[in-house]
Amino acid sequence: MSKEIIIMIIGMAVVTYIPRMLPFVMFRGKELPPFLQGVLKNVPYATLGALIFPAILFIQEDIWYGLIGAAAAFIVAFMGANVIVVVIGSISVLTLYSYFF
């Protein structure tokens, strides 16, 4: 590999690491207000919804595929599951749907 590629990889690692490290350094020993904790607790679901919702509407072949996957994800998320469980649950439901229909 060339020197430029190695420098670019190191630079990308630093740029990725800094936003993840800063909150730990800035909020060390501090307690966030309960309202802010509640908001931050729901950020992964909001982000997941913002990423997935447009894709549901633009499925060309089978719109039911997107709607069933979204409904499964919504139901599992509403039950309070972790984000990875929501994704795996939706994938499982869509696997069954594609197998039987």
VMD Tcl script that draws the C-alpha trace (Angstrom):
set ca {
  {0.00 0.00 0.00}
  {1.15 3.47 -0.70}
  {1.95 6.02 1.97}
  {-1.05 8.19 1.00}
  {-3.49 5.35 1.57}
  {-2.05 4.57 5.01}
  {-2.23 8.24 5.99}
  {-5.83 8.38 4.73}
  {-6.81 5.31 6.76}
  {-5.21 6.74 9.90}
  {-6.95 10.08 9.29}
  {-10.33 8.39 8.87}
  {-9.77 6.43 12.07}
  {-8.98 9.61 14.01}
  {-11.98 11.47 12.57}
  {-14.25 8.56 13.45}
  {-12.83 8.15 16.96}
  {-13.03 11.82 18.04}
  {-16.86 12.18 17.99}
  {-17.17 8.93 19.93}
  {-14.60 9.92 22.54}
  {-15.64 13.54 23.14}
  {-18.93 12.83 24.98}
  {-17.13 10.50 27.39}
  {-14.50 13.13 28.13}
  {-16.94 16.06 28.35}
  {-19.57 14.34 30.50}
  {-17.31 12.31 32.78}
  {-18.71 12.39 36.30}
  {-21.77 14.43 35.28}
  {-25.36 13.23 35.42}
  {-27.60 14.20 32.52}
  {-31.14 15.41 33.25}
  {-33.78 12.65 33.03}
  {-35.48 14.34 30.04}
  {-32.23 14.38 28.06}
  {-31.54 10.77 29.00}
  {-34.96 9.81 27.67}
  {-34.37 11.67 24.41}
  {-30.94 10.11 23.90}
  {-32.36 6.67 24.66}
  {-34.69 6.98 21.65}
  {-32.15 8.36 19.17}
  {-31.21 4.93 17.72}
  {-34.85 4.20 16.88}
  {-35.36 7.63 15.33}
  {-32.24 7.22 13.24}
  {-33.25 3.74 12.15}
  {-36.68 5.04 11.15}
  {-35.21 7.96 9.21}
  {-32.96 5.61 7.28}
  {-35.55 2.94 6.56}
  {-38.77 4.87 5.91}
  {-37.79 6.37 2.52}
  {-36.62 2.95 1.32}
  {-39.99 1.43 2.20}
  {-41.77 3.79 -0.14}
  {-39.40 3.30 -3.07}
  {-39.46 -0.48 -3.33}
  {-40.10 -1.22 -6.99}
  {-40.98 -4.92 -7.05}
  {-43.16 -5.72 -4.01}
  {-44.38 -2.88 -1.81}
  {-45.73 -5.42 0.69}
  {-42.18 -6.51 1.38}
  {-41.33 -3.07 2.71}
  {-44.59 -2.59 4.56}
  {-44.42 -5.97 6.32}
  {-40.78 -5.38 7.28}
  {-41.59 -1.93 8.63}
  {-44.59 -3.24 10.59}
  {-42.49 -6.03 12.10}
  {-39.74 -3.57 13.06}
  {-42.27 -1.17 14.56}
  {-43.94 -3.88 16.64}
  {-40.64 -5.25 17.97}
  {-39.37 -1.72 18.73}
  {-42.65 -0.83 20.44}
  {-42.20 -3.83 22.72}
  {-38.94 -2.20 23.90}
  {-36.37 -4.42 22.23}
  {-32.81 -3.39 21.51}
  {-32.06 -1.97 18.04}
  {-30.22 -5.10 16.91}
  {-33.18 -7.23 18.02}
  {-35.48 -4.98 15.98}
  {-33.35 -5.45 12.88}
  {-33.01 -9.21 13.34}
  {-36.74 -9.54 14.01}
  {-37.62 -7.65 10.85}
  {-35.19 -9.72 8.80}
  {-36.67 -12.91 10.24}
  {-40.23 -11.88 9.39}
  {-39.19 -10.93 5.86}
  {-37.35 -14.23 5.43}
  {-40.53 -16.11 6.36}
  {-42.57 -13.87 4.06}
  {-40.27 -14.46 1.09}
  {-40.19 -18.20 1.80}
  {-43.97 -18.66 1.96}
  {-45.12 -16.06 -0.57}
}
mol new
graphics top color blue
foreach p $ca { graphics top sphere $p radius 0.5 }
foreach p [lrange $ca 0 end-1] q [lrange $ca 1 end] { graphics top cylinder $p $q radius 0.2 }
display resetview
